[in-house]
Amino acid sequence: MMETVVVALGGNALLKKGEKPTFQVQYKNVKAAAKGMASMIAKDMSIVITHGNGPQVGDELLRGHYARSVVPQLPLYLLGAETQAFIGSMLERALTNELAAAHINRKVCTVITHALVEKKDPAFRHPSKPIGPYYSKKELAEALKEQRFPYVEEEGKYRRVVGSPEPKKILEIDSIRKLVDQGIVVICCGGGGIPVFRQGASYVGAYAVIDKDSTSGLLASSIGAKKLYIFTKTKYVYSDFGHLRGPIRKMRAAEVARSLNTYEEGTWRPKMAAAARFIMNGGKEARIGMLEDIEGVISGRTGTTIS
């Protein structure tokens, strides 16, 4: 019986700091990640893959902004759908090629995924997730003339912020379970899922961005996965993010839950929260570590382990 694990790929699976966001660069990085995931499958693991999409959504927002005089801009949640398909296609192709080269007979399938959020989630009243381009003060003033929106200052520039509500349910979860049961490698929940809320008997797209790690933890619990691997750009979770001092090698989920406010909100906190919640919901183990050292993280030689 294959052990089911969820693999959450961070943004560096696609783009590393300073790289140009071309298709060629992103596909090169995806191929490297696919090699590591193929090695997991070779160990008789049933993996379900999630991924971030922040830079890609930002690029789509820019394209829409500069082309708005020619074609209408799309809602934010549809940009999530677009990037799920784009990134899913790259991952699916790269992983299929790696499996074929290793003579591993496993199919790969991408599922465009929606995540249910609550319309009254406080995140909508207190938007905090930065998206899209950086504006100078002058550019911000011009943009606000076209459309009012909340924003934050980052290193002397300004960015739009949107709500990041908690995912409550993955709408395609039954289909994902059936694919996993058939031994298919599933790519899903890209960018945390396309956010929707209920309006009567209908689902309506929400102007929001869901945290990828939160949805990855929910996914892992929903399909009964035993382990959750969250891959990022550093070897460990650190007690001091800015200086990478104090690597955390092992923690109990209850201890993590008690200390969440000590972790930086936009970096370690969502990862640690997702890992702790997964364990408390019946998961066996969660690990957070460097994407380039998948083997080390799987074996426990590197990475932060939450149990």
PyMOL commands that set and color helices and strands:
alter all, ss='L'
color gray80, all
select helices_A, chain A and resi 11-13+23-42+54-66+76-101+122-124+137-146+173-181+190-192+212-222+253-258+260-262+268-280+291-299
alter helices_A, ss='H'
color red, helices_A
select strands_A, chain A and resi 3-9+45-51+108-110+114-116+129-135+151-154+157-162+169-170+185-187+194-199+202-205+227-232+237-240+245-248+250-251+285-290+304-306
alter strands_A, ss='S'
color yellow, strands_A
deselect
rebuild
show_as cartoon
